[in-house]
Amino acid sequence: MARRAAPLPCGGRPCYSAAGGGSSAASRDRAAAPIPVPTESAIPHGRPDTPTGRPLLAWGAAAALLLLLAVHAAASARHKTPTVDEFAHVPAGYMGLTTGRFDLYGKTPPLGRTLFSLPLLAYRPTLPDPPPGSRMGGWYPWTYATGFFNVNVRERGVEFVDRVYRHARYTVIGFTLLLGLLVFAWARTLHGATGGLLALALFSLDPTVLAHGRLATVDMAAALFFFLAVWTFVRWLDRPGWVRLALAGLAAGAALATKFTAVLLAPIFLGLAVVQMVRAGAGRRGEAARRLASGLAVVGLLTLLVVNLAYGFGESFRTWGSYQVRSQTLSRLHAGWLGWVPVPLPADFVRGLDAQQVDVEVGDFPNYFNGRWSRQGWWYYYPAAYALKTPLPLVLLLLAAAGLAAAGRLDLRGRRHLHTQAGLPPGAPFRTLSAWAVGLSVGVILFAACFLNRLDIGIRYILPVFPFLFVGMASLGRLLRRGEPVAAGLILAGLLTTAASTLSAFPHYLAYFNILAGGPAGGWQVLTNSNNDWGQDLKYLRRELQARGESSIYLAYFGHAEPGAYGLTYTVPLPGGSGEDALSPGRGRFPYTFAPGLYAISANLLVGLPYQVMDHGRWVPAGDTLAEPQQIFAYFRKRPPEAVIGGSILLYRVEGAGP
């Protein structure tokens, strides 16, 4: 009687040995019967690439979390006035859609704002004629946006303008939901359903994600495309296929057509290619190198195609020597024989990249951190900002995941069971590549932000790091499945306390700070700019004044929306402003004394950030120069405020003349 064949191991797929070749079920004696191989159930904690649990239940729970995130983000978005960058991005995106001109906001590529401006096609707001001047000039986008805001308020009311910006925000919320879905999918593939749901829950409760995931700026779109590009490239490295490769190239192109920082995908992709080539083994490295080189070439070509499409192929293939560049980085490439080389990129992309690189090299506004100012910035600024603007339980969970991974307790690299009779478990190569992808992405972005950048003005600049951190923290889900009650209790406690800390700040997530920074009411003393005060709280200021029965106020507002459009009766207590009669020469270390009255001062202006302040349709400078901090409101910095509105506007009452 013929002997029945042994069942195939590894679910019917070939098992590979640690050396990378041959079936692990084959005996050295080819005539002997196959050696039994442990089944999937015999491998502790499941196969690395197989999500555990019931798939429908896991996806249903993920859908519920995403629904809660959508409702939460949309509800908080309704309460906020247009922030500084939103104010300019939305009309610039709408102009690109309707006129094909993408240079209005030249320091940022157009794809992200083009996408979130699509709802404006249904509302058809009025586009004023562009004023004269260089569109690459620093203030030009906001000059145009001021005209856009004023003409539409005049013609259709401030409620219409709010609705226009709000629906652009809803599109960005869609980007955020898609990014959360990708985080769940990658984390679930690596660490099972429990890990995927843990990653998604932490993503949905992160204050920075909630803050910028509902604003009509390019930051969340850039993070989405960046993450998608890395994920699809890892999937192609693990299982080559033209669809995966094409998706990686298209996503990389979308990232670069949204934000210039996506150039960091190049070293990440190259690093992953080197890892894959090393893993191929000495005998196959030549073949692997050829495949990787051709794959990277395809990704590069698709990236160039998407960038050109985003700009409508405007003046592509101009010679390098025809550009006038100002940044040191591009100037080094500008000299010599490269002048005759055609550049396969739109001219507006090259000019915008050069202008943005100038800001990166020399800074834009002065950098502020914990009472100090610097033009150079601080290498530790972004790690410190993360530690101060993230709930402490979430920081501790991240440190725990990193520590356990370093100690080899979470099997992130998929190396467990390498030397068992089962051979290399299916999915271990994908997990190894994923671990490298997370490490390279976080490391490259943070290195560039900390050491190659002088724009220390907001944690949003490292937003592409965040989804990779959540994928890393998903590894803690393995502890929840191992029946370790102490570890599981600590993780669940961290999740619940993170939720309580974050939700207590609703809807003021942009100004969220943990207790190390003094909370939302005290964080303005530590960090400035888009970390807490981006001009978002005019509506809340109006509510506060109505509750107090105040009819007018001295207002120094960091933002570009006209406060009068929101029903505020105000004067601006600045030299040359409508309320300059409130200022008198100061005494001692204070440059000015102030007349009696109620003062509302934006946090950025209070600490001394120089800026242009809106004053009944015109701009009044706060400070003699934008390059140095101003001391106009130094007197108020030494006094406790009566109220902190949304974390961004502080109320003071002066009872007698002068300090």
JOPEUR-V68685 format. One record per residue. N is the residue number from 0. RES is the residue in one letter. BURIAL is + if it has 24 or more other C-alpha atoms within 12 Angstrom, else -. Layout:
N/RES/BURIAL + N/RES/BURIAL
//
This chain:
0/M/- + 1/A/- + 2/R/- + 3/R/- + 4/A/- + 5/A/- + 6/P/- + 7/L/- + 8/P/+ + 9/C/+ + 10/G/- + 11/G/- + 12/R/- + 13/P/- + 14/C/+ + 15/Y/+ + 16/S/+ + 17/A/+ + 18/A/- + 19/G/- + 20/G/- + 21/G/- + 22/S/+ + 23/S/+ + 24/A/+ + 25/A/+ + 26/S/- + 27/R/- + 28/D/- + 29/R/- + 30/A/- + 31/A/- + 32/A/- + 33/P/- + 34/I/- + 35/P/- + 36/V/+ + 37/P/+ + 38/T/+ + 39/E/+ + 40/S/- + 41/A/- + 42/I/+ + 43/P/- + 44/H/+ + 45/G/+ + 46/R/+ + 47/P/+ + 48/D/+ + 49/T/+ + 50/P/+ + 51/T/+ + 52/G/- + 53/R/- + 54/P/- + 55/L/- + 56/L/- + 57/A/+ + 58/W/+ + 59/G/- + 60/A/+ + 61/A/+ + 62/A/+ + 63/A/- + 64/L/+ + 65/L/+ + 66/L/+ + 67/L/- + 68/L/+ + 69/A/+ + 70/V/- + 71/H/+ + 72/A/+ + 73/A/+ + 74/A/- + 75/S/+ + 76/A/+ + 77/R/+ + 78/H/+ + 79/K/+ + 80/T/+ + 81/P/+ + 82/T/+ + 83/V/+ + 84/D/+ + 85/E/+ + 86/F/+ + 87/A/+ + 88/H/+ + 89/V/+ + 90/P/+ + 91/A/+ + 92/G/+ + 93/Y/+ + 94/M/+ + 95/G/+ + 96/L/+ + 97/T/- + 98/T/- + 99/G/- + 100/R/+ + 101/F/+ + 102/D/+ + 103/L/+ + 104/Y/+ + 105/G/+ + 106/K/+ + 107/T/+ + 108/P/+ + 109/P/+ + 110/L/+ + 111/G/+ + 112/R/+ + 113/T/+ + 114/L/+ + 115/F/+ + 116/S/+ + 117/L/+ + 118/P/+ + 119/L/+ + 120/L/+ + 121/A/- + 122/Y/- + 123/R/- + 124/P/+ + 125/T/+ + 126/L/+ + 127/P/- + 128/D/- + 129/P/+ + 130/P/- + 131/P/- + 132/G/- + 133/S/- + 134/R/+ + 135/M/+ + 136/G/- + 137/G/+ + 138/W/+ + 139/Y/+ + 140/P/+ + 141/W/+ + 142/T/+ + 143/Y/+ + 144/A/+ + 145/T/+ + 146/G/+ + 147/F/+ + 148/F/+ + 149/N/+ + 150/V/+ + 151/N/+ + 152/V/+ + 153/R/- + 154/E/- + 155/R/- + 156/G/- + 157/V/+ + 158/E/- + 159/F/+ + 160/V/+ + 161/D/+ + 162/R/+ + 163/V/+ + 164/Y/+ + 165/R/+ + 166/H/+ + 167/A/+ + 168/R/+ + 169/Y/+ + 170/T/+ + 171/V/+ + 172/I/+ + 173/G/+ + 174/F/+ + 175/T/+ + 176/L/+ + 177/L/+ + 178/L/+ + 179/G/+ + 180/L/+ + 181/L/+ + 182/V/+ + 183/F/+ + 184/A/+ + 185/W/+ + 186/A/+ + 187/R/+ + 188/T/+ + 189/L/+ + 190/H/+ + 191/G/+ + 192/A/+ + 193/T/+ + 194/G/+ + 195/G/+ + 196/L/+ + 197/L/+ + 198/A/+ + 199/L/+ + 200/A/+ + 201/L/+ + 202/F/+ + 203/S/+ + 204/L/+ + 205/D/+ + 206/P/+ + 207/T/+ + 208/V/+ + 209/L/+ + 210/A/+ + 211/H/+ + 212/G/+ + 213/R/+ + 214/L/+ + 215/A/+ + 216/T/+ + 217/V/+ + 218/D/+ + 219/M/+ + 220/A/+ + 221/A/+ + 222/A/+ + 223/L/+ + 224/F/+ + 225/F/+ + 226/F/+ + 227/L/+ + 228/A/+ + 229/V/+ + 230/W/+ + 231/T/+ + 232/F/+ + 233/V/+ + 234/R/+ + 235/W/+ + 236/L/+ + 237/D/+ + 238/R/- + 239/P/- + 240/G/- + 241/W/- + 242/V/- + 243/R/+ + 244/L/+ + 245/A/+ + 246/L/+ + 247/A/+ + 248/G/+ + 249/L/+ + 250/A/+ + 251/A/+ + 252/G/+ + 253/A/+ + 254/A/+ + 255/L/+ + 256/A/+ + 257/T/+ + 258/K/+ + 259/F/+ + 260/T/+ + 261/A/+ + 262/V/+ + 263/L/+ + 264/L/+ + 265/A/+ + 266/P/+ + 267/I/+ + 268/F/+ + 269/L/+ + 270/G/+ + 271/L/+ + 272/A/+ + 273/V/+ + 274/V/+ + 275/Q/+ + 276/M/+ + 277/V/- + 278/R/+ + 279/A/+ + 280/G/- + 281/A/- + 282/G/- + 283/R/- + 284/R/- + 285/G/- + 286/E/- + 287/A/+ + 288/A/+ + 289/R/- + 290/R/+ + 291/L/+ + 292/A/- + 293/S/- + 294/G/+ + 295/L/+ + 296/A/- + 297/V/+ + 298/V/+ + 299/G/+ + 300/L/- + 301/L/+ + 302/T/+ + 303/L/+ + 304/L/+ + 305/V/+ + 306/V/+ + 307/N/+ + 308/L/+ + 309/A/+ + 310/Y/+ + 311/G/+ + 312/F/+ + 313/G/+ + 314/E/- + 315/S/+ + 316/F/- + 317/R/- + 318/T/- + 319/W/+ + 320/G/- + 321/S/- + 322/Y/+ + 323/Q/- + 324/V/+ + 325/R/- + 326/S/+ + 327/Q/- + 328/T/- + 329/L/+ + 330/S/- + 331/R/- + 332/L/- + 333/H/+ + 334/A/- + 335/G/- + 336/W/- + 337/L/- + 338/G/- + 339/W/- + 340/V/- + 341/P/- + 342/V/+ + 343/P/+ + 344/L/+ + 345/P/+ + 346/A/+ + 347/D/+ + 348/F/+ + 349/V/+ + 350/R/+ + 351/G/+ + 352/L/+ + 353/D/+ + 354/A/+ + 355/Q/+ + 356/Q/+ + 357/V/+ + 358/D/+ + 359/V/+ + 360/E/+ + 361/V/+ + 362/G/+ + 363/D/+ + 364/F/+ + 365/P/+ + 366/N/+ + 367/Y/+ + 368/F/+ + 369/N/- + 370/G/- + 371/R/- + 372/W/+ + 373/S/+ + 374/R/+ + 375/Q/+ + 376/G/+ + 377/W/+ + 378/W/- + 379/Y/- + 380/Y/+ + 381/Y/+ + 382/P/+ + 383/A/+ + 384/A/+ + 385/Y/+ + 386/A/+ + 387/L/+ + 388/K/+ + 389/T/+ + 390/P/+ + 391/L/+ + 392/P/+ + 393/L/+ + 394/V/+ + 395/L/- + 396/L/+ + 397/L/+ + 398/L/- + 399/A/+ + 400/A/+ + 401/A/+ + 402/G/- + 403/L/- + 404/A/+ + 405/A/- + 406/A/- + 407/G/- + 408/R/- + 409/L/+ + 410/D/+ + 411/L/+ + 412/R/+ + 413/G/+ + 414/R/+ + 415/R/+ + 416/H/+ + 417/L/+ + 418/H/- + 419/T/- + 420/Q/+ + 421/A/+ + 422/G/+ + 423/L/+ + 424/P/+ + 425/P/+ + 426/G/+ + 427/A/+ + 428/P/+ + 429/F/+ + 430/R/+ + 431/T/+ + 432/L/+ + 433/S/+ + 434/A/+ + 435/W/+ + 436/A/+ + 437/V/+ + 438/G/+ + 439/L/+ + 440/S/+ + 441/V/+ + 442/G/+ + 443/V/+ + 444/I/+ + 445/L/+ + 446/F/- + 447/A/+ + 448/A/+ + 449/C/+ + 450/F/- + 451/L/+ + 452/N/+ + 453/R/+ + 454/L/+ + 455/D/+ + 456/I/+ + 457/G/+ + 458/I/+ + 459/R/+ + 460/Y/+ + 461/I/+ + 462/L/+ + 463/P/+ + 464/V/+ + 465/F/+ + 466/P/+ + 467/F/+ + 468/L/+ + 469/F/+ + 470/V/+ + 471/G/+ + 472/M/+ + 473/A/+ + 474/S/+ + 475/L/+ + 476/G/+ + 477/R/+ + 478/L/+ + 479/L/+ + 480/R/+ + 481/R/- + 482/G/- + 483/E/- + 484/P/- + 485/V/- + 486/A/- + 487/A/- + 488/G/- + 489/L/- + 490/I/+ + 491/L/+ + 492/A/- + 493/G/+ + 494/L/+ + 495/L/- + 496/T/+ + 497/T/+ + 498/A/+ + 499/A/- + 500/S/+ + 501/T/+ + 502/L/+ + 503/S/- + 504/A/+ + 505/F/+ + 506/P/+ + 507/H/+ + 508/Y/+ + 509/L/+ + 510/A/+ + 511/Y/+ + 512/F/+ + 513/N/+ + 514/I/- + 515/L/+ + 516/A/+ + 517/G/- + 518/G/+ + 519/P/+ + 520/A/+ + 521/G/+ + 522/G/+ + 523/W/+ + 524/Q/+ + 525/V/+ + 526/L/+ + 527/T/+ + 528/N/+ + 529/S/+ + 530/N/+ + 531/N/+ + 532/D/+ + 533/W/+ + 534/G/+ + 535/Q/+ + 536/D/+ + 537/L/+ + 538/K/+ + 539/Y/+ + 540/L/+ + 541/R/+ + 542/R/- + 543/E/+ + 544/L/+ + 545/Q/- + 546/A/- + 547/R/- + 548/G/- + 549/E/- + 550/S/- + 551/S/+ + 552/I/+ + 553/Y/+ + 554/L/+ + 555/A/+ + 556/Y/+ + 557/F/+ + 558/G/+ + 559/H/+ + 560/A/+ + 561/E/+ + 562/P/+ + 563/G/+ + 564/A/+ + 565/Y/+ + 566/G/- + 567/L/+ + 568/T/+ + 569/Y/+ + 570/T/+ + 571/V/+ + 572/P/+ + 573/L/+ + 574/P/+ + 575/G/- + 576/G/+ + 577/S/+ + 578/G/+ + 579/E/+ + 580/D/- + 581/A/+ + 582/L/+ + 583/S/- + 584/P/- + 585/G/- + 586/R/- + 587/G/- + 588/R/- + 589/F/- + 590/P/- + 591/Y/+ + 592/T/+ + 593/F/+ + 594/A/+ + 595/P/- + 596/G/+ + 597/L/+ + 598/Y/+ + 599/A/+ + 600/I/+ + 601/S/+ + 602/A/+ + 603/N/+ + 604/L/+ + 605/L/+ + 606/V/+ + 607/G/+ + 608/L/+ + 609/P/+ + 610/Y/+ + 611/Q/+ + 612/V/+ + 613/M/+ + 614/D/+ + 615/H/+ + 616/G/+ + 617/R/- + 618/W/+ + 619/V/+ + 620/P/+ + 621/A/+ + 622/G/+ + 623/D/- + 624/T/- + 625/L/- + 626/A/- + 627/E/- + 628/P/+ + 629/Q/+ + 630/Q/+ + 631/I/+ + 632/F/+ + 633/A/+ + 634/Y/+ + 635/F/+ + 636/R/+ + 637/K/- + 638/R/- + 639/P/- + 640/P/+ + 641/E/- + 642/A/+ + 643/V/+ + 644/I/+ + 645/G/+ + 646/G/+ + 647/S/+ + 648/I/+ + 649/L/+ + 650/L/+ + 651/Y/+ + 652/R/+ + 653/V/+ + 654/E/- + 655/G/- + 656/A/- + 657/G/- + 658/P/+
//
